[in-house]
Amino acid sequence: MLKQIKWIERKFDFNFPSEIFSSVLERFRGTPARLEELVKGLSGELLIKKINNKWSIQEHAGHLFDLEELGERRIDDFLKRAKILTPADINNRKTNEANYDSKDINDILLKFRKARESTVSRLEKLNEQELQITSIHPRLNQKMRIVDWVYFMCEHDDHHLTSIRIISASN
């Protein structure tokens, strides 16, 4: 069975050139399609199945949607040249209180797709100078550029897509 390190234990080294931004953005743009493909055809029972009392597939999908709001705030932080990015709610209160298991998976997917398209649209409009702005990520306590933040978000997306794959493989 697939295993993965806890997200909050992940460390990152952002030593790649900013010129990979378009490729990283393409990966970021593709998460909704990959998520939709992962959940296509899964039973309602499997979509809300919890393993070891952790989030269900629908809750993972809802969490990705929930974080788009934080992403928008962090883009604003970069553009305002904030010293430190807006912190995430480490307890994931929004996701835990949203009751995603009682919602329609197609609604969750559509909301996530629309929110991600909005975020990508903003990122596509940034110029080279804006892409070089740095700010400190509050949990990692390290400086990052926008390309680093988008890469970080791609890794976060993939963490949750992997969690979904683990749940779906448990069937």
N, C-alpha and C positions, 0 to 999 in steps of 0.2 A: 504494500500500500504506500502511496505517496505520503511523504511527511515534509513539513516545512518549519522553519524557525518562526517564532512569534514575531509579529510585525514590529512591536515596540523594542525588540532586541536587535533589529537590523541596523547595520552601520553602512555608511556610504562614503565613497571617495569620488568626488566630482572633478576628475582631472582630464576630462576629455575636451576637445575644442568646441567652441560655440557653433562652429560651422555644421555640426550634426543636428542642429535644431530642427530642420525640416524633416529629417528622418525620425527624430524623437516625437515630433508633433504628429507625424503620420501614425505612429504606434498609438499615441494618445487618442487620436481620432477614431481608431479602429476598435476600441474597447466595446462600445455598444454592440457592434456586429458580432464580435467574438462572444459576448455575453448571451446575445440572442441565440446564437448557434449552440451554445452549451446547454441552454434550457429547453430548446425546441424538442417537443415530443415527450418531455418528462411528465410523469403523472402528478396530479395535484398532491397526492400523498408524499411523493418524493420531494416535491418543491418545498414542503413545510417540515420535512424530517430533520430532527436534531440529533447530532452525534455528540455524546458526552456533554449534553446540555449546552452546546455552542450554537451559534446562529445557523438557521436553515438557509437553503439556497435563496429563498425570497428575501430573507433578511440581509444576506450578503449583497444581493442586487439592490435592495433599498438603501443600504449603506453607501454604495457607490453613488447613488443619486443624492443622498444627503450631503455628501462631501463636495458636491459641485458648488454649493453656496460658499463654503470655505474657500474653494479654489478661486471663485470670483473675488472674494475679499483679499486673497493673497495677491492676485494680479493688481488690485488697487494699491495694496501695500507696496509692491515693487515700484509702481508708477509714481507713488507719492514719496518714494525713497525712504520708506520707514526703516528704522534701524533693525527692528525685529518683526518678523511676519506674525500675523494673527495666529494665536495658538489653537490647535485642535482640541476638542473635548475628548480627553483621553479615556473618559468613561463611556463615550458614544451614547450619551443620553438620548439624543434625537432619534437614533436608530432603535434603541431599546424601547422607546415609548411609542414608536410609530405603528406597532402592531402589523407589520408587513405580511405576516402569515394569514391575515384575514382579508388581504387585498388581492386583486387580480394581477397575476404576473405580467400580463400584457400592458396593464396600466403602469406598473413599475418600470418596465422596459422602455415604454414610450416617454415617460417623464425623464428617465436617465438620458435617453438619446437626445431629446430636445435640449436638456441642460448642458450636455457635453458639446453639442453643436454650437451653443451660445459661447461656451468657454473657448472652444477652438477658433471661432470667428474672431474673438478678441485677440487671441494670440497671433493669428495670421496677420493682423494689422500692425503688429509691433515692428518698429524699425531697428536697424542694427545697434544704434545707440541705446535704445530701450532694452534690448536683449542683454546688454552688458551690465545693467543695474544689479547690484547685489544687496542682499538683506540676510539677516541671520535667521535660520530656522530654529524655532524655540525648543523643540525636543532634541534635535541633533546638536544644537549649540554650535553650528558651523555656518559660515557664509555660503550662500548659494546664489547663482545667477538664475534667470528665468528658465534657461535650458536645463539647469540642474533640477529645478523644481518640477518641471514637466517630466523629466526622467524619473524623479522620485515618485511622482503620481502614477506613471506607467508601472513602476515596480509595485506600487500599492494596488493598482488595478489587478495586476497579474497575481498578486498574493491572494486576492479574493476570488479570482477566476480559478486558481488552483484549489482553493477551499471548496468551491462549487464542484469541481471535478472529483475531488475526494468524496464528497457526499454522494454524488451521482454514481460513483463506482461502488459504493457500499450496498447498493441495491441488490 
